[in-house]
Amino acid sequence: MSEGQIIELLQQAMLNVIMLSAPMLGLGLIVGLAVSVFQATTQIQEQTLSFVPKIVSVLVAIIVFGPWILNTIVDYTQDLFMNLNKFIQ
């Protein structure tokens, strides 16, 4: 296995990690920003108010994007095992 093949595998793995985590992180970011603006305008300084909506939004994102995430992981794993001979030689 050459260095180029190892780098290619790592690039594909990192790209998949970024793609698969983006929906949850993006939704958490948007909800967190909205809650922060709401807290700033109403001057409510309750700590739990910022965490609960973010947790719920991330769980909803996992439920909504779960099938896509699973399909992407399965496709990547199948592709990895199908091309295993290319990487071992």
N, C-alpha and C positions, 0 to 999 in steps of 0.2 A: 504494500500500500504506500503510495507516494505522498509527499507532503501536499501536493495539489489536490489530491482526492480527499485527504483529511480536511483541508480547508474548505473544500466544496461541501462536504457533509456538515461541517460546523456552520457554514453560511446558511444552508437550507434549514438546519435545526433552529438557528437564531431567528431567521425570518418567520418560521412557523410559530415560535414562541411570541414574537411581537404581534403577528397577525391574530393569534388566538386570544391574547390578553387584551387587545385593543378595545373590543366592545365593552368589556367590564370596566376597564380603566377610564375610557371616555365617558361612559354614562355616570360613573362615580364622580368624575371631575365636574361634569355639568351640574349634577344634583348638588354637589358640595358647594359649587360657586353660587347656585341659586339660594341655597340655605344661608350661606354667608351674607349675601346681599339682603335677604329677608331679616337676618339677625341684626345687621347694621342699620337697616331702616327702622326697625321696631325697637331697637336697643334691648332685645332679649339676649341675655348672656347665659343661657342654659346649655351646658356642655352636651347633654344627651340629645339635644335637638339636632346637633350636627351629625352625630353618628348613626342614628336610627334610619333616617332617609337614605343615607349612602349605603348602608347594609342592605336595606330593602331593594334599592335600585340595582345593586350588584347581583342579588339573588334573582331578581326579575330578568336581568340580562343573561344570567346563566341559563335560566329556563328558556328564554326566547332563542338564544344563540346556541344552546346545547347541541341540537342535532347537527348544525353546521360545524361546530367545533369537533364533535365526534367523527363526522365524515372526513374532515381535514386530517385529523390524527390517523385515522385508519388508512386513508390514501397515502399519507407520508410513510407509514410503517410498511404497507404493502410494497410501495415503490422501493423502500430501503431493502426489504428482503428479496425482491425480484432482482435487484442490481447488486446483490451481495457478492456474486462471483466476480463482478468487475472490480470491486474494492479489495477483495482478498488477494487476487493475483498480483 
